[in-house]
Amino acid sequence: MDKDKIFSAIKSEVELIAGELKALALDIWEHPELAWKEFYAAEKLTKFLQDHAIAAQANYLDFPTAFRGDVSFKPGATFALAAEYDALPPGHACGHNLIGTAAVGAAIAAARVMKKLELPGTLVIMGTPAEESGGGKVKMLQKGALNGIDAVMMAHPSWRTQPDPGSTAIRRWNVTFHGVSSHAAAAPELGVNALDAVMMLFNAVSFQRQQMPDACRIHGIVTHGGKMPNIIPESASCCFYLRSSNEEWMEKLDGRFDNMVKGVAMACGCTYTKEKFSIDCRSRKPNAFLNKAYCDAMRQQGENIPVEYPEGRGSSDFGDFSRAIPGAHPYFGIADHKIGAHSIEFQEASRSELGLASMLKAAVALAYSACKFLNDEEFRNEVKADFAR
Ligand SMILES: [Zn+2]
């Protein structure tokens, strides 16, 4: 099968549903939902798939806001597209409304082309909730979400279009220090100040940054700092995210953080509790050949992709997917200058004309990568060899 023929057939199919896809992405943008509560988005996306001849079902693996639909006309390999659709407290500031819609659009276009051109294999569209804080894919993976699937892809918005540069593993800790309250002016000598421990922990982390490789990141917020200035805080809390693209360093950083917590607690005479804030995610292992297929299809649609791009510093539960089977998480550009995700600017870009147009290109590129994987045995072998490397 001619690859240009597949590409142009996919492009035509996406064009046919372009208006509906844009409306769907805007609808989800207007109804932001946090992790595990994406009922509106999951229902809209599932319904859209059903309306376009893909029998998707909600409640996949008993996760109420997950879904799955399979399409197959001839036996062969199995390729999955992952959809995300959860939001952040201010709204769709990470553009997951575009991710979910691009994936669903790609699945519909790929399914039609598979039927028309009689391509082998099975295409799976999988709705994966709770990326932002719930580690949804990690939990789904533990329940066998990728069993029988040969490769998986998704595309995420960014300020510019680029291949998957990898990501950092992440561990998230809630730390609470426990002291003794007392009148801060009348009887300070009777108090044990838990807030001091929090502040010393921030200082310890800041100094530690000098001795960390660039592969690591550590950042936190104070979640509770006391009740009133004239009461020595008996309890104070903070939350820290530890990240590294190097799994060995992830362990070291985690160990060092643990020592810092112990050290400041001892210095202040506090006790402490340290609990995971959310599930751990692994670093992403991008597949070079899936990356290339996506970028080829984006370039064919006029996207300018930089040759040099820095290693990714964000984290995603797709990391665990990419370590279970071959996977890639490339990006589509939704701004004309550098903006960071999780910002109000990014939230606006996630409903802009440029954002929606780029989402359609990503749908084409994902569908193309899927069809290439299902139809081209040599490509499949390259993808698998790269994963085994
Ligand atoms: Zn995101």
Residues whose N, C-alpha, C, O or C-beta is under 5 A from the ligand:
A	BS01	ZN	C94
